[in-house]
């Protein structure tokens, strides 16, 4: 038995032990996620399910938070989000949502495999994504906090970012050019919003579901969701599509009722330049050599 088949059998077995009658036949394994191994399998009624097995213990802790977030979102967001039917430390399972991810990931090539027009994205895609983000970011923060979602106030988010910068510099190192850019950004009030919003936190194409018309119908993987700086939900978009396309998304976002400020796109660009912090924090969390080398390269430090 190959390792792939062994994993599928193991994860399907976990689901069956929880009373979910899924089958190994035609099941597919997805290894692209850093936090979960995922199997797509059908039950006896031919309903497709998503089975997620945590890779590490820290993922289990954060999954509890994600479960609370999803319960809040299902009651308040018009877009589709997962409905966890099984949630144990060993397994998370939910019926597969309608729609197709905007892109998958080719692990060997380390690039996206697109399921939509993306050069540039269609108006339907951009407008519908902007509408969902405006709705999400406009949700009541008090209710979100009461449901158990982490709430980070604007000044606290800024201070946490500054602390992360100092921590990463002392433990891993940062190139002088990147450090100077970070400090200019962190110390200039003009960049920073004076409000927070409920954000997805990890918004990239594999987590965005679209229909045949390329309209966004749902969002997956809410592990990083919290009330924090709304610019974070635009960083990966700008990294992938560029500043011009992000400006178009922000225009639709504004029209849909999203809250913007004068230096919002400049703030997104500076947050993009600080993305090595995210990689470094992940590397420190996982202690995996691959992640550590990625972090050191992004920080402008030679890998060990």
DARA-V445922 format. One record per residue. N is the residue number from 1. RES is the residue in three letters. PSI is psi in whole degrees, -180 to 180 (999 if undefined). D_LAST is the distance of its C-alpha to the last C-alpha in Angstrom with 2 decimals. Layout:
BEGIN
[[N	RES	PSI	D_LAST] [N	RES	PSI	D_LAST]]
END
This chain:
BEGIN
[[1	UNK	130	35.97] [2	UNK	162	32.77] [3	UNK	-37	29.92] [4	UNK	-49	30.89] [5	UNK	-37	34.51] [6	UNK	-42	33.62] [7	UNK	-45	31.74] [8	UNK	-47	34.69] [9	UNK	-42	37.14] [10	UNK	-47	35.30] [11	UNK	-40	35.09] [12	UNK	-39	38.66] [13	UNK	-39	39.76] [14	UNK	-43	38.35] [15	UNK	-43	40.36] [16	UNK	-34	43.48] [17	UNK	-19	43.28] [18	UNK	7	43.52] [19	UNK	9	46.66] [20	UNK	116	45.26] [21	UNK	64	46.86] [22	UNK	160	44.12] [23	UNK	148	43.96] [24	UNK	-27	41.25] [25	UNK	130	43.19] [26	UNK	7	41.66] [27	UNK	148	38.93] [28	UNK	140	35.70] [29	UNK	136	32.12] [30	UNK	118	29.71] [31	UNK	13	26.01] [32	UNK	-23	24.77] [33	UNK	143	24.61] [34	UNK	-22	21.56] [35	UNK	-28	23.99] [36	UNK	146	26.80] [37	UNK	134	27.83] [38	UNK	135	31.08] [39	UNK	135	34.20] [40	UNK	121	37.16] [41	UNK	153	40.36] [42	UNK	149	44.11] [43	UNK	-175	46.49] [44	UNK	-18	49.98] [45	UNK	14	51.40] [46	UNK	22	48.94] [47	UNK	126	47.23] [48	UNK	139	43.50] [49	UNK	155	41.08] [50	UNK	124	37.42] [51	UNK	122	35.83] [52	UNK	121	32.50] [53	UNK	119	30.67] [54	UNK	141	28.00] [55	UNK	-28	24.55] [56	UNK	164	23.83] [57	UNK	-33	26.04] [58	UNK	-26	24.97] [59	UNK	-38	26.33] [60	UNK	-43	29.66] [61	UNK	-44	30.05] [62	UNK	-25	29.47] [63	UNK	-32	31.80] [64	UNK	-42	34.63] [65	UNK	-41	34.28] [66	UNK	-38	34.20] [67	UNK	-42	37.41] [68	UNK	-40	39.20] [69	UNK	-46	38.11] [70	UNK	-38	39.49] [71	UNK	-42	42.76] [72	UNK	-45	43.20] [73	UNK	-40	42.37] [74	UNK	-28	44.72] [75	UNK	-15	47.50] [76	UNK	-19	46.76] [77	UNK	136	44.90] [78	UNK	-26	46.84] [79	UNK	155	43.83] [80	UNK	139	43.03] [81	UNK	158	40.39] [82	UNK	146	39.70] [83	UNK	95	42.29] [84	UNK	117	40.60] [85	UNK	-27	43.20] [86	UNK	131	40.96] [87	UNK	96	38.38] [88	UNK	169	37.20] [89	UNK	-23	33.88] [90	UNK	-25	33.65] [91	UNK	142	34.89] [92	UNK	135	35.87] [93	UNK	139	38.50] [94	UNK	153	40.51] [95	UNK	136	42.84] [96	UNK	136	41.12] [97	UNK	156	42.04] [98	UNK	156	43.98] [99	UNK	169	42.26] [100	UNK	137	39.35] [101	UNK	141	35.80] [102	UNK	-29	35.53] [103	UNK	156	32.63] [104	UNK	-175	30.64] [105	UNK	129	27.07] [106	UNK	108	26.37] [107	UNK	-36	23.22] [108	UNK	-46	22.90] [109	UNK	-15	23.48] [110	UNK	53	21.74] [111	UNK	164	24.80] [112	UNK	146	27.99] [113	UNK	109	31.15] [114	UNK	142	33.93] [115	UNK	20	37.21] [116	UNK	165	38.77] [117	UNK	130	39.40] [118	UNK	4	36.45] [119	UNK	76	37.04] [120	UNK	172	38.48] [121	UNK	152	39.00] [122	UNK	159	42.70] [123	UNK	-39	44.76] [124	UNK	-42	45.41] [125	UNK	-51	41.71] [126	UNK	-44	40.98] [127	UNK	-42	44.19] [128	UNK	-37	43.88] [129	UNK	-43	40.25] [130	UNK	-41	41.33] [131	UNK	-42	44.23] [132	UNK	-41	42.18] [133	UNK	-41	39.68] [134	UNK	-40	42.64] [135	UNK	-47	44.22] [136	UNK	-49	41.11] [137	UNK	-21	40.33] [138	UNK	1	44.01] [139	UNK	154	44.26] [140	UNK	120	45.60] [141	UNK	-34	42.86] [142	UNK	-46	45.12] [143	UNK	-40	45.80] [144	UNK	-45	42.13] [145	UNK	-41	41.33] [146	UNK	-26	44.28] [147	UNK	-4	43.01] [148	UNK	3	39.81] [149	UNK	137	37.47] [150	UNK	135	35.13] [151	UNK	122	36.55] [152	UNK	118	34.52] [153	UNK	155	36.68] [154	UNK	-49	35.73] [155	UNK	-34	35.08] [156	UNK	-41	33.12] [157	UNK	-42	30.86] [158	UNK	-43	30.27] [159	UNK	-38	29.58] [160	UNK	-39	27.15] [161	UNK	-45	25.26] [162	UNK	-41	25.22] [163	UNK	-41	24.04] [164	UNK	-41	21.15] [165	UNK	-49	20.16] [166	UNK	-40	20.33] [167	UNK	-46	18.51] [168	UNK	-38	15.49] [169	UNK	-43	15.55] [170	UNK	-32	15.72] [171	UNK	-36	13.06] [172	UNK	-27	10.33] [173	UNK	154	11.93] [174	UNK	141	14.06] [175	UNK	148	15.23] [176	UNK	-37	18.64] [177	UNK	-45	20.50] [178	UNK	-40	19.47] [179	UNK	-44	20.15] [180	UNK	-40	23.56] [181	UNK	-44	24.46] [182	UNK	-43	23.75] [183	UNK	-37	25.88] [184	UNK	-43	28.70] [185	UNK	-49	28.87] [186	UNK	-26	28.71] [187	UNK	2	31.44] [188	UNK	108	33.88] [189	UNK	-29	36.41] [190	UNK	-29	37.61] [191	UNK	-33	34.67] [192	UNK	134	34.87] [193	UNK	154	37.48] [194	UNK	23	39.78] [195	UNK	160	39.90] [196	UNK	171	37.79] [197	UNK	156	38.37] [198	UNK	119	37.70] [199	UNK	158	34.75] [200	UNK	-49	33.22] [201	UNK	-15	29.70] [202	UNK	57	27.99] [203	UNK	93	30.44] [204	UNK	168	29.31] [205	UNK	-40	31.45] [206	UNK	-16	30.97] [207	UNK	2	32.29] [208	UNK	118	35.33] [209	UNK	138	38.39] [210	UNK	157	40.97] [211	UNK	-170	44.46] [212	UNK	-23	46.09] [213	UNK	8	46.82] [214	UNK	20	43.17] [215	UNK	140	44.14] [216	UNK	128	41.67] [217	UNK	-22	43.15] [218	UNK	167	40.49] [219	UNK	137	36.96] [220	UNK	168	34.68] [221	UNK	82	31.83] [222	UNK	28	32.66] [223	UNK	-35	29.87] [224	UNK	8	28.83] [225	UNK	141	32.47] [226	UNK	171	33.68] [227	UNK	114	35.90] [228	UNK	-158	33.68] [229	UNK	119	33.22] [230	UNK	-23	34.88] [231	UNK	-25	32.77] [232	UNK	-30	29.87] [233	UNK	-2	31.89] [234	UNK	-7	31.92] [235	UNK	-51	28.27] [236	UNK	-34	27.24] [237	UNK	-46	30.64] [238	UNK	-36	30.08] [239	UNK	-39	26.60] [240	UNK	-47	28.33] [241	UNK	-15	31.78] [242	UNK	171	31.46] [243	UNK	-40	33.40] [244	UNK	-45	36.82] [245	UNK	-33	36.76] [246	UNK	-37	35.51] [247	UNK	-38	38.47] [248	UNK	-42	40.75] [249	UNK	-43	39.39] [250	UNK	-33	39.91] [251	UNK	-46	43.43] [252	UNK	-37	44.33] [253	UNK	-44	42.66] [254	UNK	-45	44.89] [255	UNK	-31	47.93] [256	UNK	0	47.21] [257	UNK	7	47.24] [258	UNK	148	43.57] [259	UNK	117	43.10] [260	UNK	169	41.51] [261	UNK	169	41.25] [262	UNK	-44	41.34] [263	UNK	30	37.63] [264	UNK	-48	36.45] [265	UNK	-35	34.90] [266	UNK	-38	33.24] [267	UNK	-42	31.87] [268	UNK	-43	30.54] [269	UNK	-41	28.82] [270	UNK	-36	27.16] [271	UNK	-36	26.18] [272	UNK	-42	24.66] [273	UNK	-20	22.59] [274	UNK	6	21.43] [275	UNK	-30	20.41] [276	UNK	-24	16.65] [277	UNK	-43	17.85] [278	UNK	-44	19.05] [279	UNK	-41	15.82] [280	UNK	-42	13.98] [281	UNK	-38	16.89] [282	UNK	-45	16.88] [283	UNK	-40	13.26] [284	UNK	-29	14.27] [285	UNK	-46	17.41] [286	UNK	-28	16.32] [287	UNK	26	13.13] [288	UNK	138	12.45] [289	UNK	-41	9.15] [290	UNK	-46	10.85] [291	UNK	-40	11.87] [292	UNK	-42	8.71] [293	UNK	-38	7.24] [294	UNK	-44	10.84] [295	UNK	-47	10.99] [296	UNK	-38	8.34] [297	UNK	-45	10.10] [298	UNK	-31	13.40] [299	UNK	-6	12.90] [300	UNK	25	12.41] [301	UNK	140	9.11] [302	UNK	138	6.54] [303	UNK	155	3.79] [304	UNK	999	0.00]]
END
